[in-house]
C-alpha cells in the first residue's frame, strides 16, 4: 500500500495552518470594529459576505484551472496576494473599505484552499481518504481555533493594527514555505494535458456531490452566523472582553479540529451517511441553543456542541469528496465546488442573520441556522450519499502517515 508523501503533506499542512491562523486572528475583532464604525446587522453581514461573494465567483475557475495547469502556481500566487491584501486592513477606516478589502481577500483565497485540498487529495492512498483528509483538516481547525484567541490577546495588550500585521506576516511565511519547499505536480511538468476535466455544472449534477455540497453550504452558513454575530452578542448583552470573545469563537473550532483525525479514521470504517446525519442533528440543536444563553457559560456549551457536531460530520464529507474527485478525474473542481458551498454558506448565513437582527433582534439571528440544518439532515435522509466505504487493508492502516 503506497504511503503519502510526507514532505508535500507537511509543507501544505504548515502553510495552511499559518494562513488560517492569520485569518482567525481578526475573526472576533472585525464585527466589533465594524460596529464601532457604525455598521448595523446588514453592514456586518456584507463585510463577511463580500469575502464569500468573491470566492463564489472565482472558485470554479481556479479549481478547474488547477486540474489543467497544476496546483503549485495558484497556491503560491494566492498566498503572496493574500499577504499583501492582509496589510491593507491597517488603512481601513470605513465600512466601504472593509467590504472592498474583504472582497479582494476572497479573490486571493479562491486560489488557495480548494487547490491545496485537491493537492492533498491527489496524494491520498485509496482507502484512507477519511483519515488523511481528517488529519489535514486539523491544520484548518487548529488555525481557526488558535487565531481568535491570539487576536483577542493581541488586541487587548497591543492594538487592532498589530493583529492586522500579524495576519500579513503569517501569510507571507506560508508563501515562502510553498515557494521553496512544495514540488510541482505532474501536470506542471507536462507540456500537454492528457484529459480535459469535467465542467463544474456536470460535477454538481452528480447526486452524491450535490448532497455533500448542500450540507457544506448549510454548515458554513451556521458558521457565518456564529462568527458574525456571536462576538456582537457577547459584547452587547454580556460585555465580555476581547479575550473571552476570542475564546468562545476558538472553542467550537478547536473541538472540531481535535476530532478530525479520530473521526476521519472512523469514516474509513463506519457508515459515512450516519456520521453526517448524526453530526448535522447536533449542529442544528447547538446553534438553536444560543437563543437561551444567559452568559459566558451558556455560550460556551452551545459553541462546544456545535464543534462536536462539525467534528463528527466533516471528515466523512471530505472522504466522499476525495473519492468522487478521483472518480470524475477532476479533484480540483470537486474541491472548488465544496469551497463554493463554503463561500455561499458564509455569505447567505451572515446576510440572512444580519437581516434577522435588524428586523427582529440579535438573538433571532441564530435559530435560522438551526432550521436550515434540520432541513439539510432531512434531505440527506431522503437522498443519501451513494459512496461505499473502501475496505481498508492491514497495510493501509499501518502505512506511513506524517
N, C-alpha and C positions, 0 to 999 in steps of 0.2 A: 504494500500500500504506500503510495508516494506521500511524503510529508510536505508541509507548507514551507515556502522559502522564508526563513527566519529574518533575513536582512530586509527584505521588502516589507514583511509584516511589521517589524519593529519600527522601520522608518515611517511608514504610514500611521501606525499607532501613535507614536510620539508626536508627529506633526499635527494630526487631528486633535490630539489631547491639548496641545499648546494653543491651537487656533480656537477651539471651542471654549477653553478656559478664558481666553481673551474676550470672547463674546459674552460668556456668563458673568464676567466682572461687571458689566454695565446693565445686565438684565434687571436687577432690583432697583436700579437708580433712575433709569430712563423715565418710567411712568411718573415718579415723584418729581423729577426735574421738569418734565413736560407740564405737570400740574402747576408748578410754581411759575411757569411761563404763561399760564392762563388757559391751558388746554382742558377741555371737557372730556367726557367719555368718548365722543367720536374722534376728537383730536388724538387722544392716546391710542385709539384703535388704528388710526391712519399711520401713526409712527411705527407701530408694529406691523401693520398690514402692508405698508409700502415695500418693505423688505421682501415679504412673501409674494407681493404682486410682481416684482421684478424677476424673482426666481421662477414663478409660474410661467412667464413668457419665454424665458431663455433656457430653462432646464431641458425641454425636449430636444432643442437644437444642439446643446452641448453634449447631452447624453449620446445622441446618435453620432455626433462628430467624433466622440471618443471611441466609438465602435469602429469607425472607418479609419481614423488617423492615429489612434493611440491615446494612452492615458496621461503620460508624464507632461507633455506640453501644456495641456489645460490645467493640470494641477499646479504647476509652477507659476504659470501666468495668473491664475486665480489667487494664489497665496500672496504674490507680490502686490497685486492690485488691492487685495484686502488690507494689507498693511498700510498702504498709502491712504486709502479711504478712511481707515480707522482713525488716523490722526486728524482728519477733518472735523471730527466731533469736538475737538478743542476749541474751534472757532464758531461753533453753532450756538446761537443765542435767540433763535426764533423757532416757532413750530414749523414754519415752512422749510427752514434749513434742515431741521431734524428729519423731516419727511423725505427731503431730497437726498440727504446723505444715506439714509437707510435704504432708499431705492437703489443707489449706486452700490451699496454694500451687498444688496441682494443679487445684483448682476454678477459681482465677483464671486459670490458664494455659489452661484449656479455652475461655476467651473470646477468647484472643489468637491463637495460632499458626494454627489452621485458618482462622480468619476473615481474617487477614492474607493467607494464601496464596490464599484464594478471591478476595480483592480484587485481588491480582496477576493471578490467572487471568482475572478479568473484563476487565482492560485489556490482556491479551496479544493481539497480532495473530495471526491464523491463519498457520500455517506456521513460527512462531518460538517454539513452546511450549518446546522443549528449551533454546534459548539464553536466553530471558527467565527461565525458572524456574531454570536453572543460575546465571545472573547473580544472581538474588535469593538463591538458596541460599548464595551467598558471604557474605551478612550473617550467616547462622546459623552456618556453619562457621567464619568468622573470629572471631565472638564466642566460640564454644565453644573455639577454639584459644587466643585471647588470654587469656580468663578464667582458666583453670587456671594459666597461668604467672604472671599478676598475683596470683592468690590465694596461690600459694606464696611469692612475693616479699614480699607484704604481711604474710603470717603470720610469715615469718622475721624481718622488720625491725620489725614493729609487734606485732600480736596477731590472734587469731581474731576478736575483736569488730570490729576495723577492717574485716575482709573482709565481715562482715555489713552494716555501714553502707554500704560501697561498693556492695553489691548493691542496697540500697534506693534510694540516690541515683541510680544509673543507671536504675532502673525509673521513678522519678519524672520524670527528664528525658525519657524516652520518652513518658510520659503527656502532658506539656505540649506536646511536638512534635506529637503526633497531635491533641490538643485544638484547637490553634490553626492547624495547617497542613494537616490532612487534610480534603478536601472530602467532603460526604456523597455516597453513591452515589445512583443514580437512584431506587432503591426507597425511600430515605429521604425523597425529595421527592414520592413518590406517596401518594395518600390510600387507594388500594386496591391489592391485588396482582393482577396480570394472570393469574398462574399459580400454583397450589399445587405446591410442589416435591415431587419423589419422596420417599417414605419410605426410611429408610436400609436397611431389610431388602430392599426391592426393588432398591436400588442394588447391594448386596452380592451379589444373585443373578446379576448380570452376570459371566460367566466371566472377562472381562478384568480387571475391578475386583477380583474375588476373587483373581486371580493376583498382582496388584501388592500387594494387601492382605497376602497370605501372605508375600511377600518382605519387605515393610516390617516385618512382625511379627518375623520371624526375625532380620533385620539389626539391628533395635533391641534384640532380646534379646541379641545379641552385644555391642552397645554397653553394655547394662546390666551384663553380666559384667565388661567391661573397666573401666568407671567404678567399679563397686562393689568389685572385688577386685584390680585391678592396683595401686592405692595400698597396699592391705594387703600384697600380695606383695612390693612394692618396699620397704616399711618393715620387715616381719618377716624376710624372707630376705636382704635386701641392705643394710638400714639406710641407705637413700637419704634425702637431705634433702627438705624440702617443695618446694623449688625444682626439684630433679631429678624428683620425682614429678609436679609440675605440668607440667614439660616433656614427660614421657612421655605424659601424658594429652592435652596440647596437640598433640603431633606428628601423630598419626593424623588428628585433626580438621583440622589446618592443611593437610595434604597433600590431604585430600579436598576442602577448600574451594578450594584453588588450582586443582583440576582441574574445578570445577563449570562454569565458563564454556566452556573448550575442549571438554569432553565434552558440554555442552549443545549447542554448535554442531554437533558430530558427530551428536548424537541426532536432529537435524532432517534429517540426510542419510544416515546409515547404518542398518543393521538394529538396531532397539532391542532386540529379543529377544536377539540375540547379545551386545550390550553388557551386558545384565542378567546373562546366564549367565556371561560371562567375569568380570565383577566378583564375582559370587557365588562362583565357584570360588576366586578369590584370597582372598576373605574367609574361606572355610572353612579354607584352608591356613594363613592368617595367625593366626587365633585358636587353632588347634590348636598352633601352634608356640610359644605362650607356655609350654607344658609343659617345653620343653627349654632355656629361657633360663637362663644361668648368671651373669648380671649385667646391668649397665645396658645394654650394647650388644646383648645378646640381646633384651631387652625393646624396645630401640629399633628393631631390624629387624622384629620382629613387629608393632609398632604402625605402622610405616611401610607395611608390606604391607597391613595392614588398611585404612589410609586410602586407599591407591591403589585397592583393590577397591571401596570405597564411592564413591569419586570417579568411577569408570567407570560404575557401575550406577545411581546415584540420579538423575542428570539425565534418563535415559531413562524411569525410573519416573514422575517428576513430569511429563514431557511427555505421557505416556499419561493421567495423571490429569487434566490440563487439557483434553485432547481429549474424554475421557469426561464431564467435568463440563459442557462445552458441549453435548454430545450429549443428555444427560438433563435439561438445564436446571436443574441443582442443584449448582453449583460448590461452595457452602459445605458441602453434605452429603458430597460426594465427598472434599473435603479433610479434613473431620472424620473420615471413615471411615479415611483413611490415618493420621491422628493417633491414632485409636483403636488402630490396629495398632501405632503407635509406643509408646503407653502400655502396651498389653497385653504387648508385647515387652519393654519395660523392666521391667515387673512380673514377668513369668514368668522372664526371664533372671536377674534379681537374686535372686529367691527360690529358683529351682532351683539356681543356683550356690551360694547360701548353704547349702542342704541338702547338696550335694556336698562343700562344705568341712567341714561339721560331721560328716558320716558317714564321709568318706574323708580327704581332706586339701585344703589350699588349692589346690594345683596341679590337682586334678581338677575344679575349677570351670570351667576353660577348654575342655577337649575337648568338653564338652556343646554349646557353641556351634558348633563345627566340624561335628559330626554333624548338627545341625539344619539348618545352612546347606546342607550337601551334599544333604540330603533336599529342601530347597526348590528347589535347582537342578534336581534330577531331576524335580520336579513341573512346573517351567516348561518343561522339555524335552518332557514328555509332553503338557502342556496349555499351549501357547504363547499369549501375549497376542495378541489379534486386531485390533490397531490398526495401520493402514498409515501410513507417513510421508507427510505432505502435501508435494508438491513445492514447493520454495522458489524464488520468482522473484527476478530481479535486484533489483527494488525492495525485496523483503523483506530481502535481505541487506544492502542499503545504507541501509535506513531508520534513522532516528534512534533511538539507544538511549542512555540516560543512562550 
